[in-house]
Amino acid sequence: MPWCPGVAHRIIGGMDIDFIGFVGDCLVSGRLDLTADRLTDQLNAQPEVTLRDVVLEGLDGGRVTAETFTVARSQLCAVVGSGPRGAQVLRVPTDARRLQAQIGPYMVLGRYHGPVGGTNLRTFTERDPMVPLTDATIAYVVDGVLDVRDVDVLVVNRELAAWYHDPDELDEASSREATLDALRAGSRRGSAARLHARLEDAGRQPVQTARRR
């Protein structure tokens, strides 16, 4: 089968999938060898993630590429969900309620799924570090410009959340606008130098650096 970007491919020992992660000062994208049933399971089982064909996009607009790069789970604010959903027979009924959070420089809004009859913020804090949200929005500022992404699944690192709450007291449109207004009011930017430092700390040499246009 020919190689198709954005499509999961079976490889020896697992499945090769697209990976998009959000770190404190940059976005990290590349290819990941998925060896677990689901991306969330692998993120919770392993303390770090090693990627290939990597692009680091700084929140200041800088861009660095590398053949391989390893990022610690403790540095991942969120990851776009991709790959298989896991075995159908292992799925259990859940309740969903909306959750809003600030995780590093990112504002997140999505639906948190928990036990039927017990889905609340207390169960969220008792989960593994990486928790999936569905129908999610993540917003952040890149080089002074607000960027908003809507994704089907966003796996967030609850341990890095500065705060989180149930936005159900607001309607969905108001909650989304409140998220964007807070982000416009105060953003955190990265730097191209930090991107190079990340690669050097991992023992990698940056291949190319550019400014976002």
C-alpha positions as CSV (number, residue, x, y, z in Angstrom):
1,M,0.0,0.0,0.0
2,P,1.4,3.5,-0.9
3,W,2.3,5.8,1.9
4,C,-0.5,8.4,2.7
5,P,0.1,11.2,5.1
6,G,-2.5,11.4,7.8
7,V,-3.3,7.7,7.6
8,A,-2.3,5.1,10.2
9,H,0.0,2.4,8.7
10,R,0.7,-1.0,10.2
11,I,4.4,-1.5,10.9
12,I,6.3,-4.3,12.7
13,G,5.6,-4.0,16.4
14,G,2.7,-1.6,16.1
15,M,1.1,1.1,14.0
16,D,2.6,4.3,12.6
17,I,0.4,7.3,13.3
18,D,0.6,11.1,13.0
19,F,1.4,12.8,16.3
20,I,0.6,16.5,17.2
21,G,1.5,17.6,20.7
22,F,1.4,20.9,22.6
23,V,4.4,21.7,24.8
24,G,4.9,24.8,27.0
25,D,6.6,26.8,24.3
26,C,5.9,25.0,21.0
27,L,3.9,22.5,19.0
28,V,5.5,19.2,18.2
29,S,4.5,17.1,15.3
30,G,5.9,13.9,13.8
31,R,5.3,10.2,13.4
32,L,4.8,7.8,16.4
33,D,5.1,4.1,16.6
34,L,1.9,3.2,18.4
35,T,2.4,-0.1,20.3
36,A,-0.6,0.1,22.7
37,D,-4.3,-0.3,21.8
38,R,-4.9,3.4,22.0
39,L,-2.7,6.6,22.1
40,T,-4.0,7.5,25.5
41,D,-2.9,4.1,26.9
42,Q,0.6,4.6,25.5
43,L,0.9,8.1,26.8
44,N,0.0,7.0,30.3
45,A,2.2,3.9,30.2
46,Q,5.4,5.5,29.0
47,P,7.2,8.5,30.6
48,E,8.4,9.8,27.3
49,V,7.5,9.8,23.6
50,T,10.0,9.4,20.7
51,L,9.0,10.7,17.3
52,R,10.4,10.7,13.8
53,D,10.2,13.3,11.0
54,V,9.7,16.0,13.6
55,V,8.7,19.6,13.3
56,L,8.8,22.0,16.3
57,E,6.8,25.2,15.8
58,G,7.5,27.8,18.5
59,L,4.7,30.0,19.8
60,D,6.9,32.9,18.7
61,G,6.6,31.7,15.1
62,G,10.0,29.9,14.9
63,R,10.3,26.5,13.3
64,V,12.8,23.7,13.6
65,T,12.9,20.3,12.1
66,A,14.7,17.1,13.2
67,E,14.9,13.5,12.2
68,T,14.0,12.2,15.7
69,F,13.0,13.9,18.9
70,T,12.0,12.6,22.4
71,V,9.7,14.6,24.6
72,A,8.8,13.7,28.2
73,R,5.1,13.2,29.0
74,S,5.5,15.6,31.9
75,Q,6.1,18.4,29.3
76,L,3.1,17.5,27.1
77,C,0.2,19.8,27.8
78,A,-2.1,18.1,25.3
79,V,-2.0,15.7,22.3
80,V,-4.4,15.5,19.4
81,G,-6.1,12.1,19.5
82,S,-5.3,9.8,16.6
83,G,-5.1,6.1,15.8
84,P,-7.5,3.3,16.8
85,R,-10.1,3.7,19.5
86,G,-9.2,0.3,21.2
87,A,-11.2,-2.9,21.3
88,Q,-14.9,-2.6,21.1
89,V,-15.5,-5.3,23.8
90,L,-13.5,-3.2,26.3
91,R,-15.6,-0.1,26.0
92,V,-18.0,0.7,28.9
93,P,-20.9,3.2,29.1
94,T,-20.0,6.6,30.3
95,D,-21.5,10.0,31.1
96,A,-20.1,13.2,29.6
97,R,-19.9,16.7,30.9
98,R,-18.1,19.7,29.6
99,L,-14.8,20.7,31.1
100,Q,-12.8,23.9,30.6
101,A,-9.1,24.2,31.6
102,Q,-5.9,26.2,31.2
103,I,-3.0,24.0,30.6
104,G,0.3,25.9,30.2
105,P,-0.4,28.6,27.5
106,Y,-3.3,26.7,26.1
107,M,-7.0,27.1,26.8
108,V,-9.0,23.9,26.4
109,L,-12.7,23.2,26.2
110,G,-14.2,19.7,25.7
111,R,-16.3,16.9,27.0
112,Y,-14.9,14.7,29.8
113,H,-16.2,11.1,29.9
114,G,-16.5,9.3,33.3
115,P,-18.4,6.6,35.1
116,V,-22.2,6.6,34.6
117,G,-23.7,8.6,37.5
118,G,-20.3,9.7,38.8
119,T,-18.9,12.0,36.2
120,N,-17.6,15.1,38.1
121,L,-14.4,17.0,38.6
122,R,-13.4,14.8,41.5
123,T,-13.3,11.7,39.1
124,F,-11.2,13.8,36.7
125,T,-8.5,14.4,39.3
126,E,-8.4,10.7,40.1
127,R,-7.7,9.7,36.5
128,D,-4.3,8.8,34.9
129,P,-2.2,11.9,34.0
130,M,-3.4,11.9,30.3
131,V,-7.2,12.2,30.0
132,P,-9.1,12.3,26.7
133,L,-11.7,15.0,25.9
134,T,-14.1,14.7,23.0
135,D,-15.5,17.5,20.8
136,A,-12.6,19.6,22.0
137,T,-11.3,23.1,21.2
138,I,-7.7,24.2,22.0
139,A,-6.7,27.8,21.6
140,Y,-3.3,29.5,21.9
141,V,-1.4,32.5,20.5
142,V,1.3,32.1,17.9
143,D,3.5,35.1,17.2
144,G,0.7,37.4,18.5
145,V,-2.0,35.8,16.4
146,L,-4.8,33.7,18.0
147,D,-5.0,30.2,16.7
148,V,-8.0,27.9,17.5
149,R,-8.3,24.2,16.6
150,D,-11.4,22.0,16.9
151,V,-10.6,18.3,17.2
152,D,-12.6,15.2,17.7
153,V,-10.4,14.0,20.6
154,L,-7.8,15.9,22.6
155,V,-5.8,14.1,25.3
156,V,-4.9,16.6,28.0
157,N,-2.3,16.4,30.8
158,R,-4.4,17.1,33.9
159,E,-1.2,17.3,36.1
160,L,-0.2,20.5,34.2
161,A,-3.6,22.2,34.5
162,A,-3.4,25.6,36.2
163,W,-7.2,25.3,36.8
164,Y,-10.2,23.5,35.4
165,H,-13.9,23.8,36.0
166,D,-17.3,22.8,34.7
167,P,-18.5,25.6,32.4
168,D,-22.1,24.4,32.4
169,E,-23.3,27.6,34.1
170,L,-22.6,29.3,30.7
171,D,-24.1,28.3,27.4
172,E,-21.6,26.7,25.0
173,A,-21.1,29.9,22.9
174,S,-20.5,32.1,25.9
175,S,-18.0,29.5,27.4
176,R,-16.1,29.4,24.1
177,E,-15.9,33.2,23.9
178,A,-14.8,33.5,27.6
179,T,-12.0,31.0,26.7
180,L,-10.8,33.1,23.7
181,D,-11.1,36.4,25.6
182,A,-8.9,35.1,28.4
183,L,-6.4,33.9,25.9
184,R,-6.3,37.3,24.1
185,A,-5.8,39.1,27.4
186,G,-2.6,37.3,28.3
187,S,-0.5,34.9,26.1
188,R,2.8,33.2,26.7
189,R,5.3,33.0,23.9
190,G,8.1,30.7,23.3
191,S,11.4,31.4,21.5
192,A,13.4,29.9,18.6
193,A,16.4,29.6,21.0
194,R,14.3,27.3,23.2
195,L,13.5,25.1,20.2
196,H,17.2,24.6,19.5
197,A,17.8,24.0,23.2
198,R,15.2,21.3,23.2
199,L,17.0,19.5,20.4
200,E,20.4,19.9,21.9
201,D,19.2,18.6,25.3
202,A,17.9,15.5,23.4
203,G,21.3,15.1,21.7
204,R,19.8,16.2,18.3
205,Q,20.9,18.9,15.9
206,P,18.4,21.2,14.4
207,V,18.0,20.6,10.7
208,Q,16.3,23.8,9.6
209,T,15.1,27.0,11.3
210,A,12.6,29.4,9.8
211,R,10.1,32.1,10.7
212,R,6.4,31.5,10.2
213,R,5.1,33.7,7.5
